């Protein structure tokens, strides 16, 4: 149960930070795609009419990931 609490807490931090960057309802998807891109897993290409994050939002996602230990500052 303790491990479940730890993992749940991490998921909630992601959902209240990375998934909330931006101001549109698509922010969760854009945040997810951006995070996966920053990890080098996939590109953050989005189908029209949705566009990938611009540099300021991308930097915010990167910082949230660094803060949560999901990405090193060097990447």
Helices and strands as residue ranges (DSSP letters): H 2-16, G 18-20, H 27-38, H 55-67
